[in-house]
Amino acid sequence: MEDKEIELKEGVVMESLPNTMFRVKLAGEDREVIGLISGKMRLHHIRILTGDRVRMEFTKYDSSKGRIVFRVK
């Protein structure tokens, strides 16, 4: 994918859902989206808990779901 199509945003994990999905409240916005863990985070067994700050990437086609690519410390 080209970088022009991907939008990065940060948020806070509000709830853990089944199948490694999370409900994330975006920072600076008043909405919640569904976040899925990226493959590299699964490969390196990075744990995500409720209350963690995460960085997500969205495509221009669907802004209601995103991929969690980084857990902010």
N, CA, C and O of each residue as an XYZ file, in Angstrom:
292
protein
N       0.822     -1.174      0.000
C       0.000      0.000      0.000
C       0.874      1.247      0.000
O       1.970      1.244      0.559
N       0.403      2.275     -0.606
C       1.124      3.534     -0.600
C       0.864      4.267      0.710
O      -0.165      4.061      1.353
N       1.804      5.125      1.099
C       1.649      5.869      2.337
C       0.500      6.852      2.274
O      -0.039      7.226      3.316
N       0.105      7.284      1.083
C      -0.968      8.261      0.939
C      -2.313      7.690      1.365
O      -3.206      8.438      1.762
N      -2.464      6.374      1.288
C      -3.740      5.750      1.605
C      -3.893      5.431      3.083
O      -5.003      5.134      3.524
N      -2.807      5.483      3.874
C      -2.846      5.089      5.277
C      -2.818      6.322      6.165
O      -2.010      7.229      5.966
N      -3.713      6.344      7.149
C      -3.800      7.454      8.084
C      -3.509      6.921      9.487
O      -4.147      5.962      9.922
N      -2.558      7.524     10.201
C      -2.202      7.101     11.554
C      -2.923      7.955     12.587
O      -3.000      9.177     12.458
N      -3.455      7.287     13.624
C      -4.114      7.977     14.731
C      -3.771      7.250     16.018
O      -3.433      6.066     16.004
N      -3.859      7.971     17.135
C      -3.626      7.369     18.443
C      -4.921      7.301     19.228
O      -5.841      8.089     19.010
N      -4.975      6.342     20.149
C      -6.158      6.192     20.975
C      -5.859      5.383     22.213
O      -4.720      4.982     22.452
N      -6.904      5.144     23.005
C      -6.801      4.390     24.250
C      -7.725      3.186     24.155
O      -8.877      3.310     23.740
N      -7.215      2.016     24.541
C      -8.011      0.787     24.514
C      -9.046      0.843     25.628
O      -8.699      0.967     26.803
N     -10.310      0.753     25.257
C     -11.399      0.824     26.225
C     -11.890     -0.559     26.660
O     -12.297     -0.749     27.806
N     -11.848     -1.529     25.726
C     -12.414     -2.843     26.010
C     -11.739     -3.887     25.136
O     -11.403     -3.622     23.981
N     -11.544     -5.066     25.691
C     -10.996     -6.189     24.942
C     -12.159     -7.043     24.434
O     -13.051     -7.408     25.199
N     -12.140     -7.354     23.149
C     -13.200     -8.143     22.532
C     -12.642     -9.497     22.092
O     -11.424     -9.670     22.072
N     -13.485    -10.449     21.745
C     -12.991    -11.756     21.287
C     -12.186    -11.644     19.989
O     -12.297    -10.662     19.255
N     -11.379    -12.664     19.725
C     -10.582    -12.793     18.506
C      -9.578    -11.655     18.337
O      -9.418    -11.125     17.237
N      -8.910    -11.286     19.411
C      -7.867    -10.252     19.427
C      -8.329     -8.939     18.799
O      -7.579     -8.288     18.071
N      -9.568     -8.563     19.089
C     -10.080     -7.263     18.668
C     -10.252     -6.398     19.911
O     -10.452     -6.907     21.014
N     -10.173     -5.091     19.717
C     -10.266     -4.157     20.823
C     -11.137     -2.982     20.431
O     -11.173     -2.585     19.267
N     -11.847     -2.421     21.414
C     -12.600     -1.191     21.203
C     -11.680     -0.063     21.640
O     -11.244     -0.025     22.791
N     -11.379      0.868     20.717
C     -10.402      1.928     20.957
C     -11.091      3.281     20.824
O     -11.793      3.538     19.846
N     -10.882      4.151     21.829
C     -11.390      5.529     21.766
C     -10.264      6.393     21.222
O      -9.185      6.462     21.810
N     -10.518      7.049     20.103
C      -9.494      7.846     19.442
C      -9.238      9.142     20.205
O     -10.169      9.780     20.698
N      -7.974      9.519     20.295
C      -7.584     10.753     20.979
C      -7.998     11.951     20.129
O      -7.778     11.971     18.918
N      -8.593     12.939     20.772
C      -9.002     14.147     20.071
C     -10.303     14.011     19.303
O     -10.747     14.969     18.670
N     -10.920     12.846     19.346
C     -12.192     12.618     18.666
C     -13.159     11.982     19.649
O     -12.739     11.399     20.649
N     -14.420     12.090     19.376
C     -15.439     11.552     20.277
C     -16.065     10.298     19.679
O     -17.289     10.170     19.638
N     -15.223      9.372     19.214
C     -15.772      8.137     18.651
C     -14.894      6.958     19.011
O     -13.708      7.103     19.307
N     -15.509      5.788     18.978
C     -14.802      4.546     19.254
C     -14.780      3.706     17.990
O     -15.750      3.679     17.234
N     -13.664      3.017     17.765
C     -13.495      2.174     16.592
C     -13.033      0.792     17.041
O     -12.645      0.598     18.193
N     -13.080     -0.157     16.124
C     -12.602     -1.509     16.378
C     -11.157     -1.605     15.882
O     -10.849     -1.207     14.758
N     -10.280     -2.136     16.732
C      -8.888     -2.298     16.352
C      -8.480     -3.758     16.350
O      -8.811     -4.502     17.273
N      -7.765     -4.166     15.320
C      -7.229     -5.519     15.206
C      -5.714     -5.451     15.359
O      -5.097     -4.459     14.971
N      -5.114     -6.486     15.915
C      -3.662     -6.490     16.115
C      -2.973     -6.811     14.792
O      -3.401     -7.706     14.063
N      -1.901     -6.074     14.485
C      -1.152     -6.336     13.259
C      -0.345     -7.628     13.401
O      -0.133     -8.122     14.509
N       0.088     -8.152     12.295
C       0.817     -9.418     12.275
C       2.127     -9.391     13.029
O       2.474    -10.372     13.687
N       2.874     -8.283     12.952
C       4.156     -8.170     13.657
C       3.950     -8.187     15.171
O       4.772     -8.737     15.903
N       2.858     -7.587     15.640
C       2.597     -7.587     17.076
C       2.221     -8.993     17.550
O       2.576     -9.388     18.660
N       1.513     -9.740     16.723
C       1.202    -11.137     17.064
C       2.470    -11.980     17.066
O       2.666    -12.814     17.950
N       3.324    -11.761     16.080
C       4.554    -12.530     15.934
C       5.456    -12.359     17.147
O       6.076    -13.323     17.595
N       5.541    -11.137     17.688
C       6.427    -10.854     18.813
C       5.714    -10.903     20.169
O       6.275    -10.485     21.182
N       4.462    -11.421     20.188
C       3.681    -11.644     21.408
C       3.562    -10.381     22.256
O       3.740    -10.436     23.473
N       3.267     -9.259     21.636
C       3.070     -8.002     22.350
C       1.657     -7.980     22.909
O       0.684     -8.098     22.164
N       1.549     -7.829     24.215
C       0.256     -7.853     24.899
C      -0.352     -6.459     24.904
O       0.354     -5.463     25.057
N      -1.649     -6.399     24.738
C      -2.385     -5.145     24.818
C      -3.466     -5.317     25.868
O      -4.246     -6.268     25.823
N      -3.506     -4.382     26.822
C      -4.467     -4.436     27.905
C      -5.376     -3.204     27.868
O      -5.079     -2.217     27.195
N      -6.469     -3.280     28.592
C      -7.370     -2.139     28.704
C      -6.628     -0.972     29.355
O      -5.964     -1.144     30.377
N      -6.744      0.211     28.758
C      -6.074      1.394     29.268
C      -4.777      1.725     28.546
O      -4.229      2.809     28.748
N      -4.266      0.820     27.707
C      -3.037      1.080     26.957
C      -3.291      2.098     25.857
O      -4.357      2.107     25.241
N      -2.294      2.963     25.612
C      -2.347      3.873     24.468
C      -1.754      3.143     23.273
O      -0.703      2.511     23.383
N      -2.425      3.230     22.136
C      -1.980      2.523     20.938
C      -1.995      3.461     19.732
O      -2.723      4.454     19.704
N      -1.184      3.124     18.749
C      -1.178      3.841     17.471
C      -1.830      2.911     16.451
O      -1.491      1.732     16.351
N      -2.774      3.473     15.697
C      -3.525      2.682     14.728
C      -3.378      3.276     13.345
O      -3.136      4.473     13.187
N      -3.527      2.421     12.342
C      -3.546      2.916     10.968
C      -4.870      2.533     10.327
O      -5.398      1.441     10.538
N      -5.389      3.470      9.536
C      -6.670      3.309      8.864
C      -6.473      3.480      7.365
O      -5.600      4.230      6.929
N      -7.284      2.783      6.580
C      -7.306      3.030      5.145
C      -8.365      4.086      4.863
O      -9.205      4.381      5.714
N      -8.318      4.637      3.692
C      -9.312      5.654      3.346
C     -10.680      5.043      3.041
O     -11.666      5.768      2.905
N     -10.744      3.720      2.934
C     -11.987      3.055      2.563
C     -12.899      2.781      3.748
O     -14.121      2.837      3.609
N     -12.317      2.480      4.932
C     -13.135      2.137      6.091
C     -12.496      2.739      7.340
O     -11.458      2.264      7.801
N     -13.113      3.776      7.881
C     -12.544      4.434      9.051
C     -13.149      3.915     10.356
O     -12.859      4.455     11.424
N     -13.987      2.876     10.287
C     -14.571      2.326     11.509
C     -13.741      1.176     12.071
O     -13.936      0.779     13.220
N     -12.810      0.632     11.270
C     -11.909     -0.436     11.704
C     -10.491     -0.014     11.390
O     -10.233      0.642     10.381
N      -9.568     -0.398     12.268
C      -8.173     -0.058     12.041
C      -7.259     -1.169     12.518
O      -7.695     -2.108     13.183
N      -5.992     -1.052     12.171
C      -4.983     -2.030     12.554
C      -4.099     -1.405     13.625
O      -3.549     -0.322     13.422
N      -3.957     -2.080     14.766
C      -3.091     -1.595     15.836
C      -1.659     -1.977     15.468
O      -1.338     -3.158     15.337
N      -0.800     -0.968     15.301
C       0.562     -1.228     14.845
C       1.615     -0.932     15.909
O       2.772     -1.315     15.740
N       1.242     -0.252     17.012
C       2.238      0.106     18.017
C       1.558      0.349     19.353
O       0.496      0.968     19.410
N       2.166     -0.136     20.428
C       1.681      0.160     21.781
C       2.574      1.238     22.363
O       3.767      1.015     22.570
N       2.006      2.402     22.628
C       2.759      3.552     23.122
C       3.056      3.344     24.595
O       2.166      2.953     25.350
N       4.283      3.596     25.020
C       4.673      3.396     26.424
C       4.362      4.591     27.268
O       4.627      4.583     28.470
